[in-house]
Amino acid sequence: MSRKSFDNYSKITYLDLTYTEMSGRYSFQVDSEKLIVNDVLMKLDLGVDDNLLEIGCGPGNILEKLSKSVKSISGIDHRDILSILKSRFTSLEVNLFDGNFLDLEINKRFDKILVYSVLHYLESEDEVYDFIDKSLSLLNHGGKLLLGDLPNVDYKKRVMDTDFGLDFLALWSKEVSSESKAISDNLNDDDKLVAFTDKFILDIITNYRSKGYNVFLLPQNENLPFGLTREDILFSKSKK
């Protein structure tokens, strides 16, 4: 994650924000945010024997609910946002790593790994590949990695160029205008962020298939917070 974006996740803990907003969404998306859990459960095929890691777990909106379906759960994020997670869920048994994922040394392996609404905060395509490589290195044989909520700019353009998209965009702009200003007034804009495009996403799939991974591009349900403009990539690591 870019240093500026990572530092922003320290600053947001001191703002008067909802837990949904702290997770990078808008307060009016609180109901649609709840739908993420079942979507992840299905795509990662989570079960009671799984050790799950969520990279970029934020205040625990998804992590806490997923913890009820797995054997053990771990999370990674900025220490300030993790302090909020711990204060919210005092009885939750979770192994937490504080710090930027790319800088951490993690001597543990996991059956399933979730990275949700995170990768678009990285600085470059090279950094995305480094992030994926490190994530896959932590995955047990037979495990799965879900890169969720990727904002594909080409996909968004295709949707927004339709009559439906124009109507949706007008309504969306009204809903987010006050919230986005309240947050942006207190955070530093990060102008060095990677762009996800059709080409980049397909290059990722081709690259890792050539390395022996099963990789799938998955659609999002339109009822999810950003379901009209985002996609998921699922990796499956072969059994030994």
VENZI-V814861 format. One line per field, one symbol per residue. ss: DSSP state (H for helix, E for strand, - for the rest). phi: phi as a letter, one per 20 degrees, with the letter a starting at -180 (. if undefined). A space follows every 50 residues. Layout:
BEGIN
ss->???
phi->???
END
This chain:
BEGIN
ss->--HHHHHHHHHHHH----HHHH----HHHHHHHH-HHHHHHHHH------ EEEEE-------HHHHHHH--EEEEEE-HHHHHHHHHH------EEEE-- HHH------EEEEEEE--HHH---HHHHHHHHHHHHH-EEEEEEEEEEEE EEHHHHHHHH--HHHHHHHHHHHHHHHHHHHHHH-----------E-HHH HHHHHHHHH----EEEEEE----------EEEEEEE----
phi->.ffffffffefffdeedfffffenddffegffffffgfffgffelfbfee edddenflengegfffgfdcfbccbcafgfffffgfffcfefebeddeqf gfeeddebccfccdcclcffeeebffffffffgffffeeffneccdedme effffgffffeefgfffffffffffegffffffffdcefdeccfdecgff fffgffgeffeoeeccedfdffefgcfecccccddcefff
END
